[in-house]
Amino acid sequence: MSIEKTLFTAADKMRGSMDAGEYKHIALGLLFLRYVSVAFQRLHDQLAADEYSDPEDRDEYLAENIFWVPEKARWSFIAKSSKSPEVGVMIDDAMRQIEAENPTLKGALPKVFGRESLDKTMLTGLIDLFTNIKLDGTPADFDLIGRIYEYCIGEFASSEGKRGGEFYTPKSVVDTLIEMIEPTKGRVYDPCCGTGGFFVQSEKFIDAHSGQRNDIAIYGQERNHTTFGLARMNLAIRGIFADIRWNSEGTLVKDAFPDERFDYILANPPFNISDWSGEMLREDARWKFGAPPVGNANFAWIQHIYHHLSATGIGGVVMANGSMSSMSGGEGDIRRALVEGDAVDAMVALPGQLFYGTQIPACLWILAKDKSNGIAKDAKLRDRRGEVLFIDARKMGALIPGSRKQKELSRDEIEKIATAYHAWRGEPDAGAYEDEPGFCKSATTDEIAKHNFVLTPGRYVGAGAAEEDGEPFEEKFERLMGELRAQFAEGRRLEAEIEKRLGALG
């Protein structure tokens, strides 16, 4: 059994009647405390062994992006007291001490361990579980930590229902957007950043392509305060520094970065939100393509993201499928204005069953400020003004092993989607673009107008080529006609039988 499954199974037995969302913050808070303690101790031991270094010099830790952990906040101290009735209070104190010593963590760590209602036996069991996880205190741990974070957040999102799905984006969806957008240099923004998944994957993408982490600056905003804390922990544990802001009113009402523009924007806004203060924001300057309907925030999010793109910026947005075709509240007019204004670069229809907590089908909107792709300065890229790329990925995806309902996209499928997009844009390493029936199609604005500006990819890509089964056409035609005649005859027989029985009843 994997470490994630082991942790979740054990944790699930211990959490009893505790709310899933509450439990998640306790488990991941302890994981954070365990890792920063191991990382601190590792460097502390190295400095202690060096006669020219001082293990109590905080600057040594700062230089290595290691958090200073006070003595009574260290895991070794906590673990020794795991069976004490006061261990919860000790953990809360440890969190406060770490925040006090590391200002970038102020307000980010959970202090919920000392409550009377918290099962102390459960807490002791969790401490023992995390004590037995082997960590090195180096970036080599990030893969394991990331898997635990993703597994716990995903499982609890499923337990929490739709509310959990509002902030958790499955990894294969995040990876698809990252591979399409390729945020390697510049300013990256997520206006509803949840637990920071897009930021973490952006960093992984840069590392995988031998880039420099310092080449990007990260910005985000989050409305849910406990999720905001999780995001800060999730990033801090990896040494990712970001300007993430919280307010209870949310991004659409209180834009934390009103005058900022970003090179890449990645977002999974909550779908179909009706109580977004739309009436109050009717005259907002962000609605370049039309005021969104008061009863649905989808096109408020899309326009907020477009508004914040730099002159050559690209944005990727996860949206409910209804955004591609809805005509209510003027959404059809906004969609038309977006297409005619060359704001839409590509549309991707995703397979169902990808999201935890909701079976609402989803799609990806790829937005671009300059669809000429900087043609004047880079003749290698294609000028795609007046065109939109449609990708139909609904037939992709497979059930996650061990799951009866949850699907994910494979690496090959993600690569196929991203390669089609990069080839369409004319990127030199992606090869030549060609329409592929049943999968992708580059459609002109005139073609889209014939479909009344509905952006559902299935309308444009057509049907894929049928698989050849080796049966000669004449034989197949005769066989199928025979089957059809037999079915007609059976239909007539059943019709006569029904009439006979009804007659008997009369």
Legacy VTK file of the C-alpha trace (Angstrom):
# vtk DataFile Version 3.0
C-alpha trace
ASCII
DATASET POLYDATA
POINTS 506 float
0.000 0.000 0.000
1.348 3.475 -0.900
2.362 5.930 1.817
-0.558 8.201 0.855
-3.068 5.368 1.112
-1.555 4.185 4.386
-1.787 7.669 5.860
-5.306 8.261 4.674
-6.605 4.852 5.770
-5.109 5.220 9.236
-6.252 8.811 9.468
-9.754 7.912 8.312
-10.058 5.390 11.129
-8.874 7.900 13.697
-10.828 10.972 12.725
-14.179 9.562 13.816
-16.919 12.152 13.665
-14.622 15.106 12.954
-15.515 17.219 9.932
-13.384 16.221 6.932
-12.303 19.773 6.186
-11.244 20.363 9.781
-9.305 17.114 9.910
-7.438 17.922 6.682
-5.905 21.062 8.210
-4.764 19.120 11.277
-3.108 16.372 9.219
-1.376 18.726 6.792
-0.376 21.106 9.599
1.448 18.238 11.293
3.115 17.286 7.997
4.396 20.858 7.700
5.738 20.830 11.256
7.468 17.500 10.678
9.201 18.628 7.471
10.429 22.030 8.685
11.776 20.370 11.831
13.706 17.757 9.831
15.059 20.408 7.430
16.094 22.612 10.358
17.749 19.738 12.233
19.661 18.637 9.148
21.248 22.072 8.687
21.714 22.491 12.452
23.753 19.268 12.573
25.856 20.342 9.579
26.635 23.727 11.147
27.432 22.143 14.498
29.985 19.873 12.820
31.708 22.838 11.154
34.061 24.639 13.545
33.713 27.861 11.552
29.876 27.916 11.637
27.400 28.752 14.365
24.306 26.502 14.507
22.468 29.245 16.442
23.061 31.910 13.753
19.653 32.535 12.147
21.254 34.076 9.047
22.737 30.690 8.173
19.216 29.267 7.889
17.878 32.266 6.012
20.638 31.878 3.434
19.522 28.298 2.772
15.762 29.110 2.729
15.324 27.000 5.873
12.834 28.101 8.528
14.201 28.728 12.015
12.474 26.313 14.394
12.712 27.131 18.140
13.718 24.265 20.435
10.246 23.605 21.900
8.688 23.723 18.433
10.869 20.983 16.999
9.353 17.628 16.106
11.689 15.715 18.432
10.325 17.716 21.382
6.696 17.231 20.271
7.124 13.495 19.585
8.526 12.847 23.079
5.337 14.339 24.522
2.897 12.716 22.087
1.031 10.888 24.875
0.798 13.939 27.130
-2.738 15.328 27.618
-1.209 18.745 26.858
0.311 17.762 23.506
-2.329 19.706 21.537
-1.544 22.922 23.414
2.171 22.256 22.831
1.616 21.976 19.072
-0.370 25.238 19.003
2.471 26.926 20.896
4.970 25.438 18.439
3.035 26.902 15.501
2.979 30.330 17.170
6.706 30.205 17.896
7.540 29.282 14.296
5.392 32.143 13.016
7.074 34.558 15.433
10.530 33.534 14.248
9.601 33.505 10.536
7.510 36.572 9.592
6.667 35.208 6.131
4.553 32.558 7.878
2.597 34.980 10.054
-1.019 33.842 10.296
-0.492 30.848 7.989
-0.224 27.940 10.421
-3.187 26.169 12.065
-3.600 26.528 15.851
-6.466 24.118 16.407
-4.703 21.284 18.193
-5.382 22.299 21.807
-9.161 22.361 21.677
-11.062 20.280 24.225
-13.135 18.676 21.480
-10.081 17.264 19.708
-9.566 13.535 20.325
-6.138 13.293 22.013
-5.787 9.607 21.092
-6.269 10.516 17.437
-3.661 13.261 17.732
-1.145 10.899 19.371
-1.716 8.380 16.584
-1.122 11.013 13.917
2.098 12.183 15.556
3.341 8.580 15.606
2.380 8.157 11.944
4.303 11.238 10.842
7.276 10.328 13.050
7.628 7.093 11.084
7.694 8.820 7.684
11.278 8.966 6.436
12.177 12.520 5.428
15.633 13.889 4.568
14.859 17.575 5.054
15.883 18.352 1.443
14.032 19.152 -1.802
14.161 15.403 -2.459
11.245 15.179 0.012
9.012 17.444 -2.070
7.736 14.664 -4.292
6.557 12.594 -1.306
5.172 15.654 0.489
3.396 16.732 -2.675
1.822 13.308 -3.093
0.595 13.358 0.512
-0.780 16.895 0.124
-2.506 16.050 -3.136
-3.896 12.764 -1.856
-5.222 14.215 1.398
-6.671 17.313 -0.232
-8.220 15.271 -3.022
-9.688 12.629 -0.729
-11.091 15.216 1.649
-12.428 17.283 -1.237
-14.351 14.161 -2.239
-15.599 13.730 1.334
-16.607 17.373 1.588
-18.663 17.243 -1.581
-19.091 20.147 -3.982
-17.641 22.692 -1.550
-14.324 20.835 -1.602
-14.332 20.688 -5.402
-14.473 24.459 -5.534
-10.862 24.811 -4.520
-9.197 21.533 -5.504
-8.068 21.101 -9.096
-7.016 17.539 -10.048
-3.348 17.225 -10.955
-3.930 16.083 -14.547
-6.030 19.209 -15.212
-3.357 21.428 -13.638
-0.668 19.676 -15.695
-2.648 20.167 -18.913
-2.891 23.915 -18.387
0.750 24.186 -17.313
1.929 22.291 -20.397
-0.215 24.483 -22.661
0.628 27.836 -21.049
4.297 27.045 -20.199
4.925 29.664 -17.480
8.729 29.849 -17.587
9.593 33.533 -17.222
7.603 36.503 -15.961
4.708 37.129 -13.587
2.287 34.291 -12.764
-1.113 34.983 -11.175
-3.984 32.873 -9.840
-6.988 34.955 -8.703
-8.515 32.044 -6.745
-5.414 30.082 -5.837
-6.874 27.499 -3.442
-4.059 25.414 -2.000
-1.509 26.680 -4.551
-1.482 23.714 -6.931
-0.905 25.798 -10.067
2.091 27.507 -8.436
3.679 24.234 -7.341
3.265 22.702 -10.805
4.657 25.871 -12.421
7.810 25.450 -10.352
8.000 21.765 -11.287
7.573 22.654 -14.966
10.459 25.132 -14.756
12.667 22.576 -12.993
11.834 19.916 -15.587
12.834 22.274 -18.396
16.082 23.343 -16.713
14.823 26.849 -16.072
15.459 29.173 -13.146
12.875 29.476 -10.367
13.915 33.089 -9.866
12.733 33.863 -13.397
9.086 33.896 -12.282
7.253 35.952 -9.672
4.079 34.480 -8.162
0.913 36.314 -7.135
-2.369 34.986 -5.855
-5.584 35.712 -4.019
-7.890 33.437 -2.003
-11.188 34.044 -0.224
-11.344 31.001 2.087
-9.055 31.771 5.025
-8.238 28.174 5.992
-7.473 27.337 2.356
-5.330 30.483 2.209
-3.327 29.102 5.143
-2.956 25.737 3.383
-1.639 27.466 0.267
0.971 29.343 2.254
2.074 26.140 3.983
2.089 24.251 0.684
4.374 26.846 -0.907
6.523 27.526 2.152
7.347 23.854 2.613
8.915 23.941 -0.869
10.680 27.280 -0.470
8.401 28.956 -3.015
7.947 32.636 -2.247
4.705 34.226 -3.388
2.622 37.331 -2.819
-0.679 35.703 -1.840
-3.436 37.835 -0.351
-6.660 37.066 1.458
-9.888 38.945 1.947
-13.327 37.708 2.923
-15.063 39.530 0.062
-13.314 37.611 -2.691
-11.402 38.581 -5.818
-14.299 39.828 -7.938
-15.467 42.279 -5.252
-12.070 43.258 -3.878
-9.342 42.903 -6.490
-6.029 42.667 -4.598
-3.991 43.648 -7.665
-6.183 46.187 -9.507
-3.371 47.848 -11.465
-1.159 44.809 -12.057
-0.789 42.888 -15.324
0.554 39.355 -15.586
2.318 37.266 -18.222
0.549 34.050 -17.236
-2.729 33.539 -15.429
-3.925 30.085 -14.354
-7.226 29.664 -12.560
-9.979 27.256 -11.579
-12.732 29.587 -10.331
-15.773 28.132 -8.551
-18.331 27.182 -11.213
-21.675 28.912 -11.741
-21.603 31.082 -8.595
-24.769 33.175 -8.269
-24.036 35.253 -5.147
-21.034 37.196 -6.450
-22.400 40.756 -5.952
-22.977 41.098 -9.683
-25.558 43.856 -9.274
-23.087 45.994 -7.361
-20.414 45.521 -10.053
-22.496 46.257 -13.172
-20.297 49.195 -14.230
-16.920 47.616 -13.442
-14.099 48.509 -15.842
-13.107 44.845 -16.180
-16.213 44.018 -18.249
-14.739 45.006 -21.620
-16.903 42.488 -23.457
-20.162 43.084 -21.581
-21.546 43.041 -18.042
-21.832 39.430 -16.772
-25.293 38.239 -15.681
-26.060 38.917 -12.021
-26.943 35.249 -11.493
-23.703 33.664 -12.762
-20.068 34.705 -12.235
-18.503 32.579 -14.999
-17.976 35.442 -17.445
-16.948 37.770 -14.632
-14.027 35.425 -13.955
-13.149 35.092 -17.641
-13.114 38.865 -18.102
-11.272 39.495 -14.818
-8.507 37.205 -16.068
-8.362 38.775 -19.531
-8.273 42.245 -17.935
-5.177 41.309 -15.925
-3.145 39.887 -18.835
-0.053 41.791 -19.960
0.265 42.947 -23.578
1.461 39.469 -24.625
-0.060 37.533 -21.715
-1.774 34.132 -21.900
-4.413 32.865 -19.482
-5.799 29.387 -18.867
-9.155 29.032 -17.107
-11.056 25.919 -15.994
-14.775 26.500 -16.555
-18.072 24.644 -16.458
-19.167 23.394 -19.901
-22.181 25.693 -19.833
-19.876 28.653 -20.420
-19.306 27.426 -23.998
-22.945 27.534 -25.047
-25.187 29.349 -22.548
-27.300 32.184 -23.947
-28.897 33.316 -20.677
-28.301 36.749 -19.173
-26.416 38.007 -22.220
-23.687 35.340 -21.990
-24.016 34.601 -25.706
-23.337 38.264 -26.502
-20.278 38.309 -24.229
-18.957 35.147 -25.852
-19.435 36.681 -29.306
-17.604 39.841 -28.225
-14.729 37.747 -26.832
-14.344 35.859 -30.135
-14.691 38.951 -32.323
-12.251 40.776 -30.031
-9.668 38.003 -30.550
-9.558 37.251 -26.831
-10.085 33.477 -27.197
-7.044 31.494 -28.328
-8.238 27.920 -27.775
-11.028 25.830 -26.253
-10.549 22.342 -24.809
-13.453 20.045 -23.911
-12.366 17.776 -21.046
-13.596 14.243 -20.280
-16.109 13.814 -17.477
-15.362 12.510 -13.982
-12.080 14.409 -13.540
-13.108 16.526 -10.562
-13.476 15.583 -6.911
-16.797 16.462 -5.361
-18.644 17.328 -8.564
-19.475 15.574 -11.824
-20.091 18.874 -13.657
-18.325 18.529 -17.040
-15.567 21.095 -17.491
-13.595 22.774 -20.237
-10.499 24.931 -20.612
-10.531 28.469 -21.986
-7.161 29.692 -23.272
-7.160 33.491 -23.510
-4.548 35.639 -25.252
-3.975 39.393 -25.382
-1.962 39.241 -28.613
-3.070 36.475 -30.970
-0.622 37.694 -33.575
1.847 36.021 -31.179
4.184 38.996 -31.457
4.384 38.433 -35.215
6.351 41.626 -35.755
9.220 40.483 -33.545
9.106 36.699 -33.968
8.314 35.494 -37.456
8.478 31.864 -36.290
5.069 32.113 -34.647
1.793 32.101 -36.546
-0.556 35.056 -36.660
-3.777 33.479 -35.385
-6.005 36.532 -35.323
-9.468 35.641 -36.567
-9.071 31.965 -35.616
-9.727 29.765 -32.572
-8.291 26.299 -31.957
-10.835 23.707 -30.796
-9.677 20.516 -29.064
-12.116 17.749 -28.123
-10.550 15.603 -25.382
-13.821 14.111 -24.112
-12.836 10.580 -25.142
-9.559 10.774 -23.250
-8.912 9.840 -19.629
-9.122 6.581 -17.707
-10.246 5.583 -14.228
-7.623 6.117 -11.531
-6.503 2.696 -10.230
-8.625 1.775 -7.228
-11.328 4.321 -8.056
-14.749 3.540 -9.464
-15.656 7.115 -10.378
-12.546 9.282 -10.705
-10.682 9.666 -13.986
-7.400 11.293 -14.938
-5.588 12.191 -18.131
-2.405 10.270 -18.923
0.936 11.967 -19.641
0.622 11.005 -23.327
-2.865 12.533 -23.531
-1.722 15.748 -21.860
1.222 15.923 -24.254
-1.059 15.406 -27.259
-3.322 18.296 -26.204
-0.399 20.625 -25.464
1.490 19.709 -28.651
-1.563 20.450 -30.816
-1.844 23.893 -29.209
1.873 24.711 -29.560
1.920 23.497 -33.178
-1.133 25.649 -33.934
0.637 28.692 -32.499
3.609 27.910 -34.746
6.154 27.120 -32.063
9.191 25.667 -33.868
9.711 22.550 -31.727
6.070 21.411 -31.896
5.965 20.383 -35.555
3.477 21.436 -38.236
-0.151 21.851 -37.218
-2.888 19.899 -38.999
-6.581 19.582 -38.211
-7.365 16.082 -36.929
-10.990 14.984 -37.397
-12.550 14.116 -34.062
-9.770 15.821 -32.082
-8.759 19.323 -33.199
-9.814 22.006 -35.648
-8.706 25.571 -36.331
-11.911 27.511 -37.030
-12.284 31.029 -38.377
-14.502 33.673 -36.839
-16.882 33.256 -39.809
-17.203 29.519 -39.102
-17.836 30.217 -35.419
-20.465 32.811 -36.352
-22.352 30.104 -38.292
-22.652 28.246 -34.972
-23.968 31.399 -33.268
-20.663 31.740 -31.373
-21.181 28.538 -29.414
-17.663 27.338 -28.521
-18.249 23.627 -27.913
-15.329 21.834 -29.664
-17.511 18.905 -30.754
-19.316 21.236 -33.177
-16.097 21.978 -35.043
-13.808 18.957 -34.903
-16.301 16.551 -36.504
-16.191 12.784 -36.153
-12.938 10.892 -36.016
-12.027 8.317 -38.629
-13.661 4.953 -38.001
-11.301 2.143 -37.102
-10.714 -0.344 -39.942
-11.942 -3.821 -38.943
-10.870 -5.704 -42.095
-14.411 -6.741 -43.127
-15.104 -5.981 -46.828
-17.725 -3.261 -47.310
-20.107 -5.445 -49.367
-20.096 -8.195 -46.736
-20.514 -5.720 -43.872
-23.405 -3.990 -45.682
-25.206 -7.284 -46.322
-24.652 -8.430 -42.710
-25.930 -5.178 -41.221
-28.965 -5.135 -43.543
-29.758 -8.683 -42.439
-29.546 -7.618 -38.779
-31.789 -4.616 -39.497
-34.407 -6.753 -41.285
-34.397 -9.195 -38.363
-34.879 -6.334 -35.892
-37.776 -4.930 -37.940
-39.399 -8.389 -38.004
-38.965 -8.738 -34.224
-40.478 -5.254 -33.767
-43.554 -6.245 -35.824
-43.916 -9.477 -33.842
-43.783 -7.605 -30.521
-46.279 -5.023 -31.777
-48.739 -7.804 -32.731
-48.217 -9.509 -29.345
-48.934 -6.256 -27.481
-52.123 -5.627 -29.523
-53.260 -9.222 -28.904
-52.810 -8.898 -25.129
-54.457 -5.487 -24.981
-57.375 -6.906 -26.936
-57.706 -9.729 -24.419
-57.817 -7.175 -21.571
-60.562 -5.214 -23.386
LINES 1 507
506 0 1 2 3 4 5 6 7 8 9 10 11 12 13 14 15 16 17 18 19 20 21 22 23 24 25 26 27 28 29 30 31 32 33 34 35 36 37 38 39 40 41 42 43 44 45 46 47 48 49 50 51 52 53 54 55 56 57 58 59 60 61 62 63 64 65 66 67 68 69 70 71 72 73 74 75 76 77 78 79 80 81 82 83 84 85 86 87 88 89 90 91 92 93 94 95 96 97 98 99 100 101 102 103 104 105 106 107 108 109 110 111 112 113 114 115 116 117 118 119 120 121 122 123 124 125 126 127 128 129 130 131 132 133 134 135 136 137 138 139 140 141 142 143 144 145 146 147 148 149 150 151 152 153 154 155 156 157 158 159 160 161 162 163 164 165 166 167 168 169 170 171 172 173 174 175 176 177 178 179 180 181 182 183 184 185 186 187 188 189 190 191 192 193 194 195 196 197 198 199 200 201 202 203 204 205 206 207 208 209 210 211 212 213 214 215 216 217 218 219 220 221 222 223 224 225 226 227 228 229 230 231 232 233 234 235 236 237 238 239 240 241 242 243 244 245 246 247 248 249 250 251 252 253 254 255 256 257 258 259 260 261 262 263 264 265 266 267 268 269 270 271 272 273 274 275 276 277 278 279 280 281 282 283 284 285 286 287 288 289 290 291 292 293 294 295 296 297 298 299 300 301 302 303 304 305 306 307 308 309 310 311 312 313 314 315 316 317 318 319 320 321 322 323 324 325 326 327 328 329 330 331 332 333 334 335 336 337 338 339 340 341 342 343 344 345 346 347 348 349 350 351 352 353 354 355 356 357 358 359 360 361 362 363 364 365 366 367 368 369 370 371 372 373 374 375 376 377 378 379 380 381 382 383 384 385 386 387 388 389 390 391 392 393 394 395 396 397 398 399 400 401 402 403 404 405 406 407 408 409 410 411 412 413 414 415 416 417 418 419 420 421 422 423 424 425 426 427 428 429 430 431 432 433 434 435 436 437 438 439 440 441 442 443 444 445 446 447 448 449 450 451 452 453 454 455 456 457 458 459 460 461 462 463 464 465 466 467 468 469 470 471 472 473 474 475 476 477 478 479 480 481 482 483 484 485 486 487 488 489 490 491 492 493 494 495 496 497 498 499 500 501 502 503 504 505
